[in-house]
Amino acid sequence: METAPDPPDIDGLLAEMRPQLHRYCARMVGSVIDGEDVLQDALIKAVESFSLQGEIGNPRGWLFRIAHNTALDFLRRRNRQEALRSGQEVDMIADPADTILSREIAGASLRTFMRLPVAQRSSVILMDVLGCSLREVCEVMDFSLPAVKAALHRGRAQLRELAEQPDDLPQPELPKAERDRLGAYVAHFNAHDFDAIRAMIADDVRLELVNKTRLSGKTEVSRYFGNYSGVADWHLVPGLVEGRPAILVFDPDQPGAAPKYFMLLQWSGGKVANIRDFRHAPYVIDGAEYRI
């Protein structure tokens, strides 16, 4: 008598897939920060629907399908939805991208991906960035095989053309007041002067330690600073991530290396009202446009 296969460990599966799912969501919506928001929504949907599912034959594809639909919902809400289907299905072979093209595609900026129509964007990310099979791409996008092949062919060609165009967007600059208060926060943090930091935060401050925990109120959030005082693997630098004021976090033992992760602050009435720290979600900085 055959026994039914054990159901997948949903918590383990989500932990394992989270970086890949974020990579997909970030490239679909054009932002590593918004991509994390989309990912969190998708994970909630996955947990809620898991108990209602029967046997999940392809858990990886099932999660990508949820992430794909959540990203499309986000794009609709943002009023940037493009045509999802061209209405034209070309019977052609989608050859694997060659090694050079694969590197070009994987290294394309998020803004470049956003210039592709949604169907082309999704198919290229799934196959050439994340390594899905054509069958998985069809399942995730709910497209026929010819439609996926056509989107993939056009998306690759368009992405290569876009990558050759000069990036002439102006570099954003922080206003002086924003730069000064961000600089003060960073200086106190680097000096381990957490009493000065506590004086800068609002009584009802909220903290999201992404992929770890959420805290609220000055008393709870103060414990977070205490945790940082006990480790030495960080050095903070003010900067920009996707044009937003941010704090870039570097490893002092790796001079010249890229930042490991970043933090975002929101202010209200001259006080820090919200802290979003990506220490436990270092995958988020993958592909991010940042500047010191």
C-alpha positions in Angstrom: 0.0 0.0 0.0 1.5 3.3 -1.1 1.7 6.1 1.5 1.0 9.7 0.6 4.2 11.9 0.3 4.9 14.1 3.3 3.7 17.7 2.8 6.4 20.2 2.3 7.7 22.1 5.4 6.2 25.5 4.6 8.4 27.4 7.0 11.6 25.8 5.7 10.4 26.3 2.1 9.7 30.0 2.6 13.1 30.6 4.3 14.9 28.7 1.5 13.0 30.5 -1.3 12.9 34.0 0.1 16.0 35.4 -1.6 14.9 34.0 -5.0 11.4 35.2 -4.6 12.6 38.7 -3.7 14.9 38.8 -6.7 11.9 38.1 -8.9 9.6 40.6 -7.1 12.2 43.4 -7.1 12.8 43.1 -10.9 9.1 42.9 -11.6 8.3 46.1 -9.7 11.6 47.9 -10.3 12.6 48.4 -6.7 14.3 46.2 -4.1 12.4 48.1 -1.3 9.0 47.7 -3.0 10.0 44.2 -3.9 10.3 43.3 -0.3 6.8 44.6 0.4 5.5 42.5 -2.5 7.3 39.5 -1.2 5.9 39.9 2.3 2.4 40.1 0.9 3.1 37.0 -1.2 4.4 35.0 1.8 1.3 35.9 3.8 -0.9 34.6 0.9 1.2 31.4 0.7 0.9 30.7 4.4 -2.9 31.4 4.3 -3.5 29.2 1.3 -1.1 26.4 2.2 -3.6 24.5 4.4 -6.3 24.8 1.7 -4.1 23.2 -0.9 -4.1 19.6 -1.7 -0.8 17.9 -2.6 1.6 20.5 -4.1 3.4 18.9 -6.9 5.9 21.7 -7.5 6.2 23.9 -4.4 8.8 26.1 -6.0 6.5 26.8 -9.0 3.6 27.3 -6.7 5.4 30.0 -4.7 6.6 31.8 -7.9 3.0 31.8 -9.1 1.9 33.5 -5.9 4.7 36.0 -6.1 4.0 36.6 -9.8 0.3 37.4 -9.1 1.1 39.5 -6.1 3.5 41.6 -8.2 0.9 42.1 -10.9 -1.6 43.2 -8.2 1.0 45.7 -7.0 1.6 47.0 -10.5 -2.1 47.5 -11.0 -2.4 49.4 -7.8 0.5 51.6 -8.9 -1.3 52.3 -12.2 1.7 51.1 -14.2 0.2 47.9 -15.6 1.1 47.3 -19.2 -0.4 44.8 -21.6 0.0 41.4 -20.0 -0.6 39.5 -23.3 0.3 40.5 -26.8 -2.5 38.4 -28.2 0.0 37.0 -30.7 1.6 33.6 -30.1 4.6 32.8 -32.3 5.5 29.1 -32.8 9.2 29.3 -32.2 12.0 27.6 -30.2 13.2 29.5 -27.2 16.8 28.6 -27.1 18.7 28.9 -23.9 20.5 32.3 -23.6 24.2 32.0 -24.2 26.6 32.6 -21.4 27.4 36.2 -22.3 23.8 37.1 -22.8 22.8 35.5 -19.5 25.4 37.6 -17.6 24.1 40.7 -19.3 20.5 39.9 -18.4 21.3 39.0 -14.8 23.3 42.2 -14.4 20.7 44.5 -15.9 19.5 47.3 -13.6 16.0 47.2 -12.1 15.1 50.3 -14.1 16.0 48.5 -17.3 13.8 45.6 -16.5 10.9 48.0 -15.8 11.1 49.2 -19.4 10.1 45.8 -20.7 6.4 44.9 -21.1 5.2 42.8 -18.1 5.1 39.5 -20.0 8.6 39.9 -21.4 9.9 41.1 -18.1 8.4 38.1 -16.2 9.6 35.5 -18.7 13.1 36.8 -18.9 13.5 37.1 -15.1 12.1 33.6 -14.5 14.2 31.8 -17.1 17.4 33.8 -17.5 17.8 35.3 -14.0 16.3 32.6 -11.8 16.8 29.5 -14.0 13.3 28.2 -14.3 12.4 25.8 -17.0 10.0 26.7 -19.9 7.4 24.5 -18.3 7.7 26.3 -15.0 7.5 29.7 -16.7 4.3 28.7 -18.4 2.8 27.5 -15.1 3.8 30.7 -13.2 2.6 33.1 -15.9 -0.4 30.9 -17.0 0.7 31.4 -20.6 0.8 28.8 -23.4 4.2 27.6 -24.5 4.3 29.6 -27.8 3.3 32.8 -25.9 6.1 32.3 -23.4 8.6 31.6 -26.2 7.6 34.8 -28.0 7.8 36.9 -24.8 11.1 35.5 -24.0 12.6 36.1 -27.4 11.3 39.7 -27.6 12.3 40.4 -24.0 15.9 39.2 -24.5 16.3 41.3 -27.7 14.8 44.4 -26.1 16.8 44.0 -22.9 20.1 43.8 -24.9 19.1 47.0 -26.8 18.2 48.8 -23.6 21.5 47.8 -21.9 23.5 49.5 -24.7 21.8 52.8 -24.2 23.5 55.4 -22.0 22.1 56.0 -18.5 21.7 59.8 -18.5 19.3 60.0 -15.5 20.3 62.8 -13.1 21.8 61.7 -9.8 19.4 62.5 -6.9 20.7 64.7 -4.1 19.6 64.8 -0.5 18.4 68.2 0.8 20.8 69.7 3.4 18.3 69.3 6.3 17.8 65.6 5.4 21.5 65.1 5.0 22.3 66.7 8.4 19.9 64.7 10.5 20.8 61.5 8.7 24.4 62.3 9.3 23.8 63.0 13.0 22.1 59.7 13.4 24.9 57.8 11.7 27.6 59.6 13.7 26.0 58.8 17.0 25.4 55.2 15.9 29.1 54.7 14.8 30.2 56.2 18.1 28.0 53.7 20.0 26.3 56.8 21.6 23.0 55.0 21.8 21.7 57.4 24.5 22.0 60.2 21.9 20.2 57.9 19.4 17.4 57.2 21.9 16.9 61.0 22.3 16.4 61.2 18.5 13.6 58.6 18.3 9.8 59.3 18.9 8.1 57.8 21.9 5.8 55.8 19.5 8.7 54.8 17.2 8.2 51.6 15.2 10.9 49.2 14.1 10.9 46.5 11.4 13.9 44.2 11.6 13.0 42.7 8.2 12.7 38.9 8.1 13.1 38.9 11.9 10.8 40.9 14.2 8.8 44.1 14.7 8.9 46.3 17.7 7.0 49.4 18.8 7.6 52.1 21.3 10.8 53.6 22.7 11.3 51.0 25.4 11.1 48.0 23.0 13.1 49.6 20.3 15.8 50.6 22.7 16.7 46.9 23.1 17.5 46.9 19.4 20.2 49.4 19.9 21.6 47.3 22.7 21.9 44.4 20.3 24.0 46.5 17.9 26.3 47.5 20.8 27.2 43.8 21.3 28.5 43.2 17.7 31.3 44.8 15.7 30.5 43.8 12.1 29.1 47.1 11.0 30.0 50.6 10.0 27.2 53.0 8.9 27.5 55.5 6.1 24.7 58.0 5.0 23.6 57.5 1.4 20.8 56.9 -1.1 19.1 53.6 -2.1 16.9 54.0 -5.2 16.9 57.7 -4.6 15.6 57.4 -1.0 17.6 58.6 2.0 19.2 55.5 3.5 22.0 54.3 5.7 24.4 51.9 4.0 26.0 49.3 6.3 29.5 48.1 5.6 31.7 45.4 7.2 34.7 47.2 8.7 36.8 44.0 8.2 36.2 44.1 4.4 37.5 47.5 3.2 36.5 48.3 -0.3 33.6 45.8 -0.3 30.0 46.7 -1.3 27.6 47.4 1.5 26.1 44.3 3.2 22.7 45.8 3.8 20.9 49.1 4.5 18.5 50.8 6.8 15.7 53.3 6.1 14.4 56.0 8.5 11.2 58.0 8.5 10.9 61.2 10.4 8.0 62.9 12.0 8.2 66.2 13.9 12.0 66.1 13.9 12.1 62.6 15.5 12.7 59.2 14.0 9.3 57.6 13.7 10.0 54.5 11.8 13.1 52.3 11.3 13.4 49.6 8.7 16.6 47.5 9.1 17.5 44.9 6.5 20.3 43.2 8.6 18.5 39.9 8.5 17.4 40.3 4.8 20.8 41.0 3.1 19.3 39.6 -0.2 17.3 42.9 -0.5 20.4 44.9 -1.6 21.0 42.6 -4.6 20.5 44.7 -7.6 19.8 47.9 -5.7 21.0 51.3 -7.0 22.8 52.9 -4.1 25.2 55.9 -3.6 27.2 57.2 -0.7 
